[in-house]
Amino acid sequence: QVQLAESGGGLVQAGGSLTLSCAASRSIFRLNVMCWYRQAPGKQRELVACITPLGSTNYADSMRGRFTISRDADENTMSLQMNSLKPEDTAVYYCNKYRAAANWGQGTQVTVSS
């Protein structure tokens, strides 16, 4: 079973930027739609952005224009560049396959202060 590890979170002021990284234990990006998700305290996990094996991307409405998803299939890594961060972006961010039901990593905490 592939293992996923997220990193790059931290504390940032509103308007700031962060880049999150996702590393997979084996090659999965070439065959799967991969996504970033996030879960804020007391809320359900939500989809942030996805990227297909061919590199097409899609974003949740509230992230479009501020976040950029990318991946390096050769390196088994995926990134999420987050700009113009808002306090409501505060959450634990995860990477996983599209519509994943299991195999969640530990996530990485992003905290945006106002």
C-alpha positions as CSV (number, residue, x, y, z in Angstrom):
1,Q,0.0,0.0,0.0
2,V,1.4,3.4,-1.0
3,Q,2.3,5.7,1.9
4,L,1.8,9.4,1.6
5,A,3.6,12.1,3.6
6,E,2.6,15.7,3.6
7,S,4.9,18.5,4.7
8,G,5.4,22.2,4.5
9,G,2.7,23.5,6.7
10,G,3.2,26.2,9.3
11,L,2.0,29.5,10.7
12,V,1.6,32.4,8.3
13,Q,-0.1,35.8,8.4
14,A,-3.1,36.5,6.2
15,G,-2.0,37.4,2.7
16,G,1.1,35.2,3.0
17,S,2.1,32.1,1.1
18,L,3.1,28.5,1.8
19,T,4.0,25.6,-0.4
20,L,3.0,22.1,0.7
21,S,4.6,19.0,-0.5
22,C,3.4,15.4,-0.8
23,A,5.7,12.5,-1.2
24,A,4.6,9.0,-2.2
25,S,6.4,5.8,-1.3
26,R,6.0,4.5,-4.9
27,S,4.9,5.7,-8.3
28,I,1.2,6.6,-8.2
29,F,1.0,9.9,-9.9
30,R,1.2,8.6,-13.5
31,L,-1.9,6.5,-13.1
32,N,-4.1,8.3,-10.7
33,V,-5.9,11.6,-10.3
34,M,-4.2,13.0,-7.2
35,C,-5.7,15.7,-4.9
36,W,-5.1,17.9,-2.0
37,Y,-7.8,17.9,0.7
38,R,-8.1,19.9,3.9
39,Q,-10.0,19.5,7.2
40,A,-10.7,22.4,9.4
41,P,-11.6,21.9,13.1
42,G,-15.1,20.7,13.5
43,K,-15.7,20.4,9.7
44,Q,-15.7,17.6,7.2
45,R,-12.7,17.0,5.0
46,E,-13.0,19.0,1.7
47,L,-11.4,18.8,-1.7
48,V,-9.0,21.6,-2.5
49,A,-7.4,20.8,-5.8
50,C,-6.7,17.8,-8.1
51,I,-4.3,17.0,-10.9
52,T,-4.7,14.3,-13.5
53,P,-1.9,12.0,-14.9
54,L,-1.8,14.3,-18.0
55,G,-1.4,17.4,-15.8
56,S,-4.9,18.9,-16.0
57,T,-5.9,20.6,-12.9
58,N,-9.1,21.6,-11.1
59,Y,-9.7,23.6,-8.0
60,A,-12.5,24.2,-5.5
61,D,-14.0,27.6,-6.2
62,S,-12.7,29.3,-3.1
63,M,-9.1,28.3,-4.0
64,R,-9.1,29.0,-7.7
65,G,-6.7,31.7,-8.5
66,R,-4.9,31.5,-5.2
67,F,-3.7,27.9,-5.1
68,T,-1.6,26.0,-7.7
69,I,-1.3,22.3,-7.7
70,S,1.6,20.6,-9.5
71,R,3.4,17.2,-9.5
72,D,6.6,15.6,-10.5
73,A,5.7,12.1,-11.5
74,D,9.4,11.1,-11.8
75,E,10.0,12.1,-8.2
76,N,6.7,10.8,-6.9
77,T,5.9,14.2,-5.4
78,M,3.1,16.7,-5.6
79,S,3.0,20.3,-4.4
80,L,0.4,22.9,-3.5
81,Q,1.5,26.5,-3.8
82,M,-0.9,28.6,-1.7
83,N,-0.9,32.4,-2.1
84,S,-3.1,35.1,-0.6
85,L,-3.9,32.9,2.4
86,K,-6.9,33.7,4.5
87,P,-7.7,32.7,8.1
88,E,-10.4,30.4,6.7
89,D,-7.7,28.4,5.0
90,T,-6.6,27.2,8.4
91,A,-6.8,23.4,8.4
92,V,-4.9,20.2,8.2
93,Y,-4.0,19.5,4.6
94,Y,-3.8,16.0,3.1
95,C,-2.9,14.5,-0.2
96,N,-4.5,11.4,-1.6
97,K,-6.1,9.9,-4.6
98,Y,-9.3,11.4,-5.9
99,R,-12.3,10.0,-3.9
100,A,-10.0,8.2,-1.6
101,A,-11.7,6.4,1.3
102,A,-8.6,5.3,3.1
103,N,-4.8,5.4,3.3
104,W,-4.7,9.0,4.7
105,G,-1.4,10.4,5.9
106,Q,-0.8,12.5,8.9
107,G,-1.4,15.7,7.1
108,T,0.3,19.0,7.6
109,Q,-1.1,21.8,9.7
110,V,-1.6,25.2,8.1
111,T,-2.5,28.1,10.4
112,V,-3.3,31.5,9.0
113,S,-3.5,34.3,11.5
114,S,-5.5,37.5,10.9
